[in-house]
Amino acid sequence: MQHTRRQWLVSHEWMVKPMHQTDWIQREGLLIWLTEVFGSLGTGLYLVSIFVNNWWGALIGWFIVMAIKLPIHLIYLGKPTRFWRALPPFTKAWRTSWIARGFFFTVLFSGFGFIQLVIGFILMTNGQAAGIGMETLYGLDITFRVLGGFAAILTGIYTGFMLSFCKSLPFWNTGLLPVVIVNAGIADGLALVMGIGLYTGGVDILTLEAVTRILLLVNILLISTYLLNSTYRSDTAKLSSKELVAGKLAIHFWLGVIVMGIAVPLVISLIGYFGSEVSHSVLIVAIICHTVGAFALKYCILKVGIYQPLLSNGTIQ
């Protein structure tokens, strides 16, 4: 009888104690981490670039999504040649699956973004040319900036909704998560467009630095609120927070997210604000640290996802 009970407990551990999710962060699950990081970086860069009118930044952001994020997403799905089956009207999966919705949003972004880039290139190379044709192009440029920007927002934010709808993982199951992710994505885009602006010109670095400082401070507030909220939401979510702040993932969180992703860029920006002008090399260091923080943030969020036990609130062994 005792032996049978032990066998049942071993084979049904997930029912009696909290257990880490591994499908989206180990082995092939690392592809999910990478696709979400590059999706956030690419869409954030594209969105900021069309707002500050930097065509090269928009091109690179679109390219990151198309050449890195989308192929990785297709590889994770298992049968890349059948990608069309994940799109409406060939499937109804978009009604219930955020992964299917995210793939659809990415396809929309690829089309709208490409058309906007082509129109933007024509306008950029023709300078101040006038005429009915150019006026039409300016109108189309605005239209597709709006469409491309909206599709970029959907592509960048769907990850947060995908995770927040996982009711069995309390640390993710909160409306704050999409807000954290979209704010981080915009901040990442600002950092990257500043780096591109150092070489292409046409970017007001001082203004972008000021906005970045605000977003970094907002990021601190959002992450703090998110962690504090999780400690009150459930015992399992509290376990995730503890593991992130003082457990196995503490080094990734404090060094990768807080120090490199937030503190270093913020300190460098403040030095430029209160002191002398920051050199390009130091600014590049800040941008690199900021980008490392983007990878670390997504990794930490996925890694500390812990399933809520069905029968009791145990402890992780």
Number of C-alpha atoms within 10 A of each C-alpha: 6 7 8 8 9 11 12 11 14 11 9 11 14 16 18 17 21 26 21 16 15 16 12 16 21 14 9 13 14 18 20 23 23 19 21 27 22 24 28 34 30 31 34 31 32 34 29 25 27 22 13 16 14 21 20 19 26 29 22 20 28 28 19 20 27 19 12 16 24 21 14 21 21 17 15 16 15 10 9 13 9 10 14 12 13 18 17 14 10 9 12 13 16 17 10 9 12 18 18 19 22 21 20 20 20 23 18 19 25 19 14 20 26 18 17 25 21 14 18 25 14 13 16 12 9 11 8 9 11 9 9 8 9 15 12 10 16 14 11 16 19 15 14 20 23 18 18 27 24 17 24 29 21 20 26 28 24 23 24 22 21 18 22 19 16 15 13 15 24 24 32 27 21 21 14 17 22 20 18 21 25 21 19 26 27 24 27 28 27 27 29 26 27 24 22 20 18 15 9 14 13 13 19 12 17 14 9 18 22 13 13 21 20 13 20 21 13 16 20 15 12 19 18 12 13 20 18 13 17 23 17 11 14 14 18 28 26 20 22 28 24 18 17 21 16 12 14 12 19 17 14 18 24 18 15 23 25 20 17 24 28 24 20 17 26 22 13 17 22 15 13 16 15 8 9 8 11 14 9 11 9 13 20 18 16 24 23 18 21 29 23 16 24 25 20 23 23 20 24 21 20 24 20 26 28 24 22 25 19 13 10 11 15 15 13 11 6
